[in-house]
Amino acid sequence: MKLRSTLRLRALLLAAALWTSPALAQDGAVAWRIELDAPVEVQSLLEEHLDVYRYRGRPGVDAAMLQRLVARAAADAEALLATAGYFSPQIEVTGTPAAGMTTVLIRVITGPVARVAAADISVTGAIAGEPNEVERIARAKQRWRLKVETPFRQGAWDDAKEALLREFRFDGYPAARITSSAAEVDPEAARVTIKVAIDSGPLFRYGATQIDGLQRYPRNIVENLQRFRSGERYSYEAVVRYQTELQTSGFFRSASVAVDTDPAQAAAAPVRVRVVEHPLMKIDLGAGFSTDTGLRGEASFTHHNTLQPGWQSSTKLRLDSKKQAVNAELALTPEPGGWRNRLGVEAERSDIENLVSRTLGLTAQRAWRTPEEEHNWALKFQTEEQSLTAGPVDNLSALSLNYAWTLRGVDDLLRPRRGHMINLQLGGASAALLSTRSFMRGYGRGLYILPVGRADRVHLRGELGAVWASARDGIPSEFLFRAGGDQSVRGYDYESLGVREGSAVVGGRFLGVATIEYQHDFTAQWGGAMFIDAGNAADSPSELRPVYGYGVGVRWITPAGSLNLDIAQPEDAGKVRLHFTLGVRF
């Protein structure tokens, strides 16, 4: 069905007539208003596409041209209604001139919407001869979107065919094509019989990888980020993941991956990789604001070939009102399979809730990361000078081994509307190995997003943490817990909840935080939220008594994710606080 293409052609011909009409050079232009008597569900379709609407108010339309617009309006409306599934409408269009103004009346009785009477989907090609693909073919037919008794509309018809093609193109058969499709309409019965034939083409397997654009980096950087190998079955998801890995590796300004879908190459389809490298050296400067830590400034220097090709070094300075830090990192070349090793050194000073600390740390890290999952091993030695404001200084140290696992099972990483996220951590240190106290530390946080209808969601978020040790003394503050702030209990200042020592708040050995938040979308870009946060940190489970924060917020959806502005009230009816965050709270 090519009804919309026909309408576009008519519009172009009409525009040409207006352009060449002598009326453009005359003062015989007319004005008209339109009265539309039609069901609500088709009004916007007609108002957006009918020429009698589109040319209203344009200069150069004379009485003769208006007459042609009115004469053709019924036929154009009938074609438009067919795209919405109405094949037996009754349409009446009249134009009544009056002093200085013509009234165009359009009356529409749509009749019943046509529904699918039967859908015949046939599959041929190499896939039809594979016994292990029988279930897959049956599954693709079962997922056909325009099922029996579904209203038939042009947009849904086009979308259903595209979705059927993706069933095959995305896994093994990228050359799949529709060889024939038909929608046979019975206007009197308002029934549509659908027939679609699809040819899967041959099964594709990856061939050799061709790399263009490398100048300074070794070839194995690109090869090691590739998770699939020559001879394996084609997967669109694997190709997209490979391209994402290249784009986020830090080596390339841009990267693209494409597989040749020529059926003649199916047995060993070439994989073409094109990259544009970053400059050898890069300096970044930035500034920002956080409702947790106030204004901040950042500066970083990156060298993409340090000591040997493919090793990246970076140095970063970050300053804000509560923390000042400088760190340097050397990232080695990615290994086959995606693992990457890093070495780092960091110095930091912080002054939060009258607890002043100065730390120096050395880290050896081994990490495996994808957008959906991360594994991170880290061996870290750190020393810390810790003191309450104007108090004595404690010297702490720890040599710790830590593991962290993150899983993001959501429908959209930037703007999730359903799914879950999980982060689990386990680590510890021994007093026998360069540590002032032995301890074990466990921590976990999770987010579950439950959709409610099409425009609403419930966010359930929780955090639990525990440090098992004979006492809190001697454990560096990084391994203890405090709560409060943008990503914790809103309504309270950043890390203001914990163990009270004089005028200071220090970290405790146990943490518990929970959030329930209800979100509603007012438009595609704007939404609102209501929430309750509860949580606290303490030195024993019996002392862990939650405090509450209540509030409302605004959600503005941007290409970078959700910008969140929340106003929260603490349970003690203290000062109302503003919280600003980017992205989902996890």
C-alpha positions in Angstrom: 0.0 0.0 0.0 1.5 3.3 -1.2 -1.3 5.7 -0.2 1.0 8.2 1.6 3.4 8.2 -1.4 0.4 9.1 -3.7 -0.6 11.9 -1.3 3.0 13.3 -1.3 3.0 13.2 -5.2 -0.3 15.1 -5.3 1.1 17.7 -2.9 4.1 18.2 -5.1 2.0 18.7 -8.2 -0.2 21.2 -6.3 2.8 23.1 -5.2 4.1 23.3 -8.8 0.7 24.6 -9.9 0.8 27.3 -7.2 4.3 28.3 -8.2 3.4 28.6 -11.9 -0.1 30.0 -11.4 -0.6 33.6 -12.6 -2.6 34.1 -9.4 0.7 34.6 -7.6 1.2 37.8 -9.3 -2.4 39.0 -8.7 -4.3 40.3 -5.8 -7.0 37.7 -6.0 -6.0 35.7 -3.0 -8.8 34.2 -0.9 -9.2 33.3 2.7 -11.0 30.3 4.1 -11.8 28.6 7.4 -12.5 24.9 7.9 -15.1 23.2 10.0 -14.2 19.5 10.5 -17.0 17.1 11.6 -15.1 13.9 12.2 -14.4 11.4 15.0 -11.7 12.5 17.3 -9.4 9.6 16.5 -8.9 10.8 12.9 -9.1 14.6 13.3 -5.3 15.1 13.7 -4.6 12.8 10.7 -6.8 14.9 8.4 -5.7 18.3 9.8 -2.0 17.4 9.4 -2.1 16.0 5.8 -5.1 17.4 3.9 -3.9 20.1 1.4 -6.9 22.3 2.1 -5.4 22.7 5.6 -1.8 22.9 4.6 -2.3 25.7 2.0 -4.5 27.8 4.3 -2.9 31.2 4.8 -0.4 30.8 2.0 -0.2 33.8 -0.4 -1.3 33.4 -4.0 -4.2 31.0 -3.5 -7.0 32.4 -5.6 -10.7 31.3 -5.8 -9.9 28.8 -8.6 -7.1 27.2 -6.7 -9.3 26.9 -3.6 -12.0 25.3 -5.7 -9.5 22.6 -6.8 -8.4 22.1 -3.2 -12.0 21.6 -2.1 -12.8 19.3 -5.0 -9.9 17.0 -4.2 -10.3 17.0 -0.4 -12.7 14.1 -0.3 -10.5 11.8 -2.4 -7.4 12.8 -0.3 -9.3 12.2 2.9 -10.4 8.8 1.7 -6.8 7.8 1.0 -5.7 9.1 4.4 -8.4 7.2 6.2 -7.4 4.0 4.5 -3.9 4.3 6.1 -5.7 4.3 9.4 -7.8 1.2 8.6 -11.0 2.8 7.4 -11.8 1.5 3.9 -15.5 2.4 3.6 -15.9 6.0 4.9 -18.6 8.5 3.9 -17.0 11.9 3.2 -18.7 15.2 2.2 -16.7 18.4 1.4 -18.4 21.7 0.6 -17.2 25.2 0.2 -19.5 28.1 0.9 -18.3 31.6 0.0 -19.3 34.6 2.1 -18.1 38.2 2.4 -14.3 38.0 2.5 -14.3 34.4 3.8 -15.1 30.9 2.5 -16.2 28.2 4.9 -15.1 24.7 4.0 -17.1 22.0 5.7 -15.7 18.5 5.9 -18.0 15.8 7.2 -16.6 12.3 7.8 -18.3 9.1 8.9 -15.4 6.6 9.1 -17.4 3.4 9.2 -15.8 0.4 11.0 -12.1 0.0 11.2 -10.8 -3.0 9.2 -9.4 -5.9 11.2 -7.1 -8.7 10.2 -9.0 -11.8 9.2 -6.0 -14.0 8.5 -2.2 -13.8 8.3 -0.2 -16.2 6.2 3.5 -15.9 6.8 5.8 -18.2 4.7 9.6 -18.6 5.1 11.9 -19.9 2.5 15.7 -19.9 2.0 18.5 -21.6 3.8 16.8 -21.4 7.2 13.9 -23.6 6.0 16.3 -26.5 5.4 17.8 -26.4 8.9 16.1 -28.8 11.4 17.4 -26.8 14.3 15.7 -23.7 13.0 12.2 -25.0 13.0 11.4 -23.6 16.4 12.8 -20.3 15.5 10.7 -20.0 12.4 7.6 -20.9 14.4 8.6 -18.3 17.0 9.0 -15.6 14.4 5.5 -16.4 13.0 4.1 -16.4 16.5 5.6 -12.9 17.1 4.0 -11.5 14.0 2.5 -8.2 15.3 -0.7 -7.9 13.2 -2.6 -10.9 14.7 -6.1 -11.9 13.8 -8.7 -9.3 14.9 -6.0 -6.6 15.3 -7.0 -3.3 13.6 -5.2 -2.9 10.3 -3.4 0.4 9.9 -0.6 1.3 7.4 1.9 2.2 10.1 1.3 -1.0 11.9 1.5 -3.0 8.7 4.9 -1.4 7.8 6.2 -1.9 11.4 5.1 -5.6 11.4 7.1 -6.3 8.3 10.2 -4.6 9.6 9.9 -6.5 12.9 9.6 -9.8 10.9 12.7 -9.0 8.9 14.7 -8.3 12.1 13.8 -11.7 13.5 16.1 -13.1 10.8 18.5 -10.3 10.0 19.7 -9.8 13.5 20.7 -13.5 14.0 22.5 -15.4 11.2 20.6 -14.1 8.1 21.4 -10.4 7.5 20.5 -10.7 3.8 16.9 -11.8 4.6 14.3 -10.0 2.5 10.6 -9.9 1.9 9.9 -11.3 -1.6 6.2 -10.5 -1.6 3.6 -8.9 0.7 -0.1 -8.2 0.2 -2.9 -6.9 2.2 -6.2 -7.9 0.5 -9.0 -5.6 1.8 -12.7 -6.4 1.8 -14.2 -2.9 2.4 -17.8 -4.2 2.9 -16.8 -6.7 5.6 -14.0 -4.5 7.0 -11.6 -7.4 6.9 -8.0 -7.7 5.7 -6.2 -10.9 4.6 -2.4 -10.6 5.0 0.1 -12.6 3.0 3.9 -12.2 3.5 6.7 -14.3 2.0 10.2 -13.9 3.3 13.5 -15.4 2.0 16.1 -15.8 4.7 19.0 -16.0 2.3 22.1 -17.9 3.3 23.5 -18.3 6.8 26.3 -15.8 7.4 29.5 -16.5 9.3 32.2 -14.0 10.1 35.2 -13.8 7.9 38.5 -11.9 8.2 38.5 -8.5 9.9 39.7 -5.6 7.8 40.9 -2.6 9.8 41.2 0.9 8.4 42.4 4.1 10.2 45.2 2.8 12.5 48.2 5.0 12.6 49.8 5.0 16.1 48.1 2.1 17.9 48.9 -1.6 17.4 46.4 -3.7 15.6 45.9 -5.9 18.6 44.0 -3.1 20.4 41.2 -3.5 17.8 41.4 -7.3 17.6 41.4 -7.8 21.4 38.2 -5.9 21.8 36.5 -8.2 19.3 34.5 -10.8 21.2 33.5 -12.9 18.1 35.9 -14.9 15.9 36.2 -15.9 12.3 33.8 -18.8 11.4 31.2 -18.0 14.1 27.6 -17.4 13.2 26.7 -13.7 12.5 24.9 -11.7 15.2 23.9 -8.1 14.8 24.0 -7.6 18.6 27.7 -8.8 18.7 28.6 -6.4 15.9 26.9 -3.4 17.7 28.6 -4.4 21.0 32.0 -4.5 19.3 31.4 -1.0 17.8 30.4 0.2 21.3 33.6 -1.3 22.8 35.7 0.5 20.3 33.9 3.8 20.8 34.3 3.7 24.6 37.8 2.3 24.7 39.4 5.7 24.9 41.6 5.2 21.9 39.3 6.4 19.1 37.4 9.5 18.3 35.0 7.5 16.2 34.6 3.8 15.2 32.3 1.9 12.9 31.9 -1.8 12.3 30.1 -3.3 9.3 29.7 -6.8 7.9 29.4 -7.4 4.2 25.9 -8.8 3.6 26.6 -9.9 0.0 25.1 -13.4 -0.1 28.1 -14.6 -2.2 30.3 -13.8 0.8 28.1 -15.5 3.4 30.5 -18.4 4.3 33.1 -15.9 5.4 31.6 -12.4 5.4 34.3 -9.7 5.7 34.1 -7.6 8.9 35.1 -4.0 8.1 36.3 -1.8 10.9 37.0 1.9 10.4 38.5 4.0 13.2 39.6 7.6 13.7 42.2 7.8 16.5 42.3 10.4 19.2 45.2 12.8 19.2 48.3 11.5 20.8 47.8 13.9 23.8 44.7 15.5 25.1 43.9 18.2 27.7 40.4 18.5 29.2 39.2 21.3 31.4 35.8 21.3 33.1 33.6 22.9 35.7 30.4 21.8 37.3 28.1 22.1 40.3 26.8 19.5 42.7 24.2 20.0 45.5 26.3 17.6 47.5 29.8 19.2 47.2 29.1 22.6 45.6 31.2 24.1 42.7 33.9 21.9 41.2 36.7 22.3 38.7 38.5 19.5 36.8 41.6 19.3 34.7 43.0 16.2 33.0 45.9 15.2 30.7 45.9 12.0 28.7 48.7 10.5 26.7 47.6 7.6 24.5 51.0 6.0 23.9 52.9 5.9 27.2 56.1 3.8 27.5 54.9 1.6 24.6 52.1 1.7 21.9 48.6 1.1 23.3 49.4 2.0 26.9 47.3 5.0 28.1 48.2 7.3 30.9 46.0 10.0 32.5 46.4 12.5 35.2 43.4 14.3 36.7 43.0 17.1 39.2 39.6 17.6 40.8 38.7 20.4 43.3 35.4 21.1 45.1 34.4 22.5 48.5 34.6 19.2 50.3 37.2 17.1 48.4 40.4 17.8 46.6 42.1 15.0 44.7 44.8 14.3 42.2 45.3 10.9 40.6 47.4 9.3 37.9 46.6 6.0 36.0 48.4 3.8 33.5 46.0 1.5 31.6 47.6 -1.3 29.7 46.5 -2.7 26.3 43.2 -4.6 26.4 43.6 -8.3 26.5 41.8 -10.8 24.3 38.3 -11.3 25.8 38.1 -7.7 27.1 40.1 -7.8 30.4 42.3 -4.8 31.0 44.9 -4.1 33.7 45.5 -0.7 35.3 47.9 0.8 37.8 47.1 4.0 39.7 48.2 6.4 42.4 45.9 8.9 44.2 46.1 11.6 46.8 43.0 13.1 48.4 42.0 15.5 51.1 38.4 15.8 52.4 36.6 17.7 55.0 33.1 16.4 55.5 31.0 16.9 58.6 34.1 18.0 60.6 36.0 14.8 59.7 39.3 15.8 58.0 41.2 13.1 56.2 44.3 12.9 53.9 44.8 9.7 52.0 47.4 8.3 49.7 46.7 5.2 47.7 48.3 2.8 45.3 46.1 0.5 43.2 46.5 -2.4 40.9 43.3 -3.2 39.1 42.0 -5.9 36.7 38.6 -5.2 35.1 36.2 -6.6 32.5 33.5 -4.3 31.4 30.5 -4.2 29.0 27.6 -1.7 29.1 25.5 -4.4 30.9 28.1 -6.1 33.2 31.3 -5.3 35.0 33.8 -7.4 37.0 36.5 -5.6 38.9 39.4 -6.9 41.0 41.5 -4.4 42.9 44.5 -4.7 45.2 45.0 -1.4 47.0 47.4 -0.1 49.6 46.4 3.2 51.3 47.5 5.3 54.2 45.3 7.9 55.9 45.7 10.7 58.3 42.4 11.2 60.0 41.3 13.8 62.5 38.3 15.5 63.9 38.4 19.3 63.4 41.3 20.6 65.6 41.7 17.2 67.2 44.5 14.6 67.3 45.6 12.8 64.2 45.1 9.1 63.7 47.4 7.2 61.2 45.6 4.4 59.5 46.6 2.0 56.7 45.2 -1.0 54.8 46.3 -3.4 52.2 43.0 -4.7 50.8 41.8 -7.0 48.1 38.4 -6.1 46.7 36.0 -7.5 44.1 33.0 -5.7 42.6 30.3 -7.0 40.3 27.7 -4.8 38.5 24.8 -6.0 36.4 22.5 -3.7 34.4 19.4 -5.6 33.2 17.4 -2.6 31.9 15.6 -1.8 28.7 17.6 1.5 28.1 20.8 2.3 29.9 20.3 6.1 29.6 16.6 6.2 30.4 15.5 2.9 31.9 11.8 2.3 32.1 11.9 -1.3 33.3 14.4 -3.8 34.7 17.0 -3.9 37.5 20.5 -2.9 38.4 22.7 -4.6 41.0 26.1 -3.9 42.4 27.8 -6.2 44.9 31.2 -5.7 46.6 33.4 -7.9 48.8 36.8 -7.0 50.2 39.0 -7.1 53.3 42.4 -6.6 54.9 44.6 -8.4 57.4 46.5 -6.7 60.3 49.3 -9.2 59.4 49.8 -7.5 56.0 50.4 -3.7 56.3 47.0 -3.0 57.8 46.2 -1.3 61.1 43.2 -3.6 61.7 41.8 -6.8 60.1 38.3 -6.5 58.6 36.0 -7.9 56.0 33.6 -5.6 54.1 30.5 -6.4 52.2 28.2 -4.0 50.3 25.3 -4.3 47.9 22.9 -1.9 46.3 20.1 -2.6 43.9 17.4 -0.8 41.8 14.2 -2.4 40.5 12.1 -0.4 38.1 8.4 -1.5 37.8 6.4 0.0 35.0 2.8 1.1 35.8 0.9 1.6 32.6 2.6 3.5 29.8 3.6 6.8 31.6 4.3 5.7 35.2 7.0 3.8 37.0 7.9 2.8 40.5 11.6 2.8 41.5 12.5 0.6 44.4 16.1 1.1 45.6 18.1 -0.3 48.5 21.6 -0.3 50.0 23.1 -2.6 52.6 26.6 -2.5 53.9 28.6 -4.2 56.7 32.1 -4.2 58.0 33.1 -7.2 60.2 35.8 -6.2 62.6 36.5 -6.2 66.3 36.2 -2.3 66.3 35.8 0.6 64.0 39.1 2.2 65.0 42.0 1.6 62.7 39.9 1.1 59.5 40.3 3.8 56.8 37.2 5.9 56.3 36.8 4.7 52.7 35.7 1.3 54.0 33.2 2.6 56.5 29.7 4.0 55.8 27.9 7.3 56.0 24.6 8.3 54.5 22.7 11.4 53.3 22.8 13.4 50.1 21.8 13.3 46.4 22.4 9.6 46.0 21.3 8.5 49.5 18.8 9.9 51.9 17.5 13.1 50.3 16.6 15.9 52.7 20.0 15.5 54.5 23.4 16.9 53.7 26.1 14.9 52.0 27.3 12.1 54.3 25.8 13.8 57.4 24.3 10.6 58.7 26.6 8.2 60.6 28.3 7.8 64.0 28.4 11.1 66.0 31.8 11.9 67.6 31.6 15.3 69.3 30.9 17.8 66.5 31.8 15.4 63.7 30.1 12.6 61.9 32.3 9.6 61.1 31.7 6.3 59.3 30.0 3.4 60.9 30.3 -0.3 60.3 26.7 -0.9 59.1 24.5 0.8 56.5 20.9 0.6 55.4 19.2 2.8 52.9 15.9 2.3 51.0 13.9 4.4 48.5 10.5 4.2 47.0 9.8 6.7 44.2 6.9 7.1 41.9 7.5 8.7 38.5 5.0 10.0 36.0 5.7 11.3 32.5 3.7 14.4 31.6 5.3 14.6 28.1 8.1 12.8 26.3 10.6 15.2 27.8 9.1 16.2 31.1 8.1 14.2 34.1 7.5 14.4 37.9 8.3 12.3 40.9 7.3 11.7 44.5 9.6 9.8 46.9 10.4 8.6 50.4 14.0 7.9 51.4 14.9 6.1 54.6 18.3 5.1 56.0 21.2 5.6 58.3 24.7 4.4 59.2 25.7 3.1 62.6 28.4 1.1 64.4 26.2 -1.9 65.2 22.9 -3.3 63.8 21.1 -2.5 67.0 21.9 1.2 66.6 20.9 1.4 63.0 17.7 3.5 63.2 16.5 5.0 59.9 15.7 8.6 59.4 13.3 9.7 56.6 13.3 12.2 53.8 10.2 13.1 51.8 9.9 15.1 48.6 8.9 15.8 45.1 10.9 16.3 41.9 11.0 17.2 38.3 12.5 14.9 35.6 13.8 16.5 32.3 14.8 13.9 29.7 17.9 14.9 27.6 20.1 12.9 25.2 22.5 12.4 28.1 19.9 10.9 30.4 17.4 12.3 32.9 18.2 15.6 34.7 16.6 15.3 38.2 15.7 18.2 40.4 14.3 17.2 43.8 13.1 19.1 46.8 13.3 17.1 50.0 12.2 17.6 53.6 13.9 15.7 56.5 11.7 14.0 59.1 12.8 16.4 61.8 11.1 19.3 59.9 14.5 20.9 59.4 15.7 22.9 56.4 14.2 21.9 53.0 17.1 20.8 50.7 17.5 20.9 46.9 19.1 17.9 45.2 20.3 17.9 41.6 21.4 14.7 39.8 22.0 13.4 36.3 20.8 9.9 35.3 19.0 7.2 37.2 19.7 7.0 41.0 21.5 3.7 41.5 
